Amino acid sequence: MGVLSVILGVLMVMAGFSCIFTPLATFLSAGYFVAILFLVYGIMAVVRFFTRRTFGIVELVFGVIAIVLGVMSLMVPGEIGAIDKIILFLVSLWFVVKGLADIFIAVRSKDVLKGWGWTLFVGILCTILGIYSFIHPGVAAMTTGMLIGFFFVESGINMIMFGSVVGRIEDLISDAVADANAVDVDGRDS
């Protein structure tokens, strides 16, 4: 498991740098990713409905709708572009909301928060970037592509770090189990 995690981590880091260096292409691929997520969610919801029946008809309806949206997005020309536009809008909105929240937090906590000035600065920057992204959507497209890349790099590094310690953790667990088996019921060594 550790070796597989390291291999996948290296691949994710490589994919992340690819996304960072080609942010527009990454963003334009995001619509396909969302369409595939719709399909996967829809299929899982339908399977879950027929195997568990825990969420009832609502799960089945949402699953079917998700499958239809996923198929339409992949098959109908222009649908991916619509998804990309929705993503652009949401990213721009996120920047504005995040910026305003940071500004509010900085102003409200300036008496207790030592670095409140930085929080205020970042909040103002995010708000300006969000408004600018609404006016010039290309900025949001580039930013989204780069954020996806940074996410992949960070996740890949975490997977590499996890994979490199899995062997040591497995050794510690097996040593602890061996030590526990060496002690009999009365608490004495056997």
N, C-alpha and C positions, 0 to 999 in steps of 0.2 A: 504494500500500500504506500509506503514511503517513497519508493522509486517512482511509482506512477504519479504521485502528487508532485514530485520535483519536475518530472517531464511535463506534466500539464501546466505547472507553474511557469516553466521556461517558455512554453508555447504561448501562454497568456501574456507574458511580458513582451514577447516578440510581437504578438498581435496588438498589444497596447501601443508600442512604439510606432507600429504601422498606422494605427488610428491617429496618433498624435501628429505624425508627419503628413497625413493625408486626411485632414479633418472634414473637408467637404464631401469626399467620397464616403467617409464613415457615416456622416450624417445622412447622406442619400440612401445608405443601406439600412438605416434605422427603421424605415417604413416596412421593409421586408421582415425585419426582426419582429416588429410588433404584429405583423400579419401571421407569422409563424407562431408567436405566443398565443394569439387568438385561437389558432387551430389546436395547439397542444392543450390549452385550457379547456376548449370545447370538448375535445375528445375525452379528456380526463373526467370532465363533469358528467358526460353521458355515461361513461363506463361506471363511474361512482354511483350514479343514479340506479343503474341496473344491477349492480353488485351489492350495494349497501342499503339503498333506499332511505338514507338518513335525512336528507334535506328535502325530499319530496319533489314535487313537480317543478318548483322554482329552479332547482339545480338543473333539471333537464331542459327547461326553457332557456336559461342563460347559456347552457352548453350548446344548444342548437344555434342560438343567435351568434355565439362566438365562432362556431364552425362556419356559418354562412358569411360572417364578416371576414374571417380569415381567407376563405376561398374567393370571395369577391375581391378582396384586396390584392390577392395574387393574380387573379385571372382577368379582371376588368382593367383595361388601360386607364391610367390616370388616378386610380384609387390610392396607389402608393404615394403619389404626389399630395393627395388630400391628407393622408396620414402624416406625411412630412410637415405639412402646413400646421396641422394640429399640434405636432410636437414643437414646432417653432413658437407657436402661440403660448404653449404651456411653459416652455423654457423662459421666454420673455416675462411671463407672468410670475414665474418662480423667482426670477431675479428681483423684480419689483417688490414682491411680498417679503422675500428674505431681507432685502435692503431696508424696507420700512420697519420690519421687526427688529433688526439690529439697531436702527436709529432709536426706536422706542426703548429697547433694553438699555442702550448706552445712556440715554438721557435719564431714565428712571433709576439707574443704578450707579450714577457717577459718584455718589457719596460712599458707596461700598466697594465698587469694582475699581481696582487700581488701574487697569489698562482700558478704561472706558473710552478713551480718545481713539484708540485703534478700532474698537468696535464701532464707534460712530463713523470713523473714516471709511471702514469697509462697508458699512450700511449705506452711506452716501454713494460710494462707488457702485455698489450692487444696484441701487435704485436708478442711477444714471445709466448703467449698462442695460438694465431692463427696459427703460424708456427708449433708449437708443435702438435696442433690438426690435422693439415694436415698429419703429420708423424704418430701420434697415435690417430686414430679416436675415440677410447674409451673415451678419455678425453673430446672431443666435445659432445659425447653422454651423459656423466655424467653431464656436464655443462648445456646442453640443458634441461635435466630433472629437474635440480635444478632451472634454470631460469623460467621454466613453473610453478614450485611450488611457487617461490617468486611472480610471477605475480598473481597467484590465491590468495595467502595470502594478497597481497596488495589490490587487487580488492575486496576481501571479507571484509577487514577492511573498505574500502571506502563505501561499501554497508551497513554495519552495522552502520557506522556514519551517512549516508544519511537516513537510516530508522529510526534512533533515533531522528532526527530533523524534519522529515516530519510532524509529528503531530503538532509541534510548528509552523511550517511554515503555515500549513493549518489553525491553529487558528489565526495567524496574518493576513492571507488573508481574512478570514471570518470577523474579526474585522474591517479591512479596508473597506470591502464591506458594512458592517453594518453602519460604520461611513459615508461613501459616500452616502448611501441611506437616512441617517438621515438629510443630508443637502439638502435643496430644490434648485431649479434652480437659485434663486437669491443669493444663497450663505449663506442664513440664516438657522439656525436650525429650524426644523419643530416642 
